[in-house]
Amino acid sequence: MSGEELRQLLLQKWGYSYDIQLRRVGAKVQLQVMWRYVEQLSFPLSESEYVQHLQSVAQHLCDWGADIKFRQFLQETKARPRLGKPVVMVIDLGSRSSEWLL
């Protein structure tokens, strides 16, 4: 999965290029689809910074083997990012969590 594919998945699902953040919570990682999106005038990243950020997130998903799970999650979720409430997918890294969360 590339950053551009990730963006296309977000656009297909919700119609906006939402911000995505990875957050560590104990031995797990949360992928959070935030309520901010590139098409807003107040979005803090430039277009190129956003694309680079998505590429980084997509690379992590692929490295963790969670890219297919993310695609499935997007198809199944009925949630929608809204102010103060991101859409959250938990990524369990299992026994390899110490490799990624140091």
Secondary structure as UniProt FT lines:
FT   HELIX           3..14
FT   STRAND          18..25
FT   TURN            26..27
FT   STRAND          28..37
FT   TURN            38..39
FT   TURN            41..42
FT   HELIX           47..64
FT   HELIX           67..76
FT   TURN            83..84
FT   STRAND          87..92
FT   HELIX           94..96
FT   HELIX           97..100
//
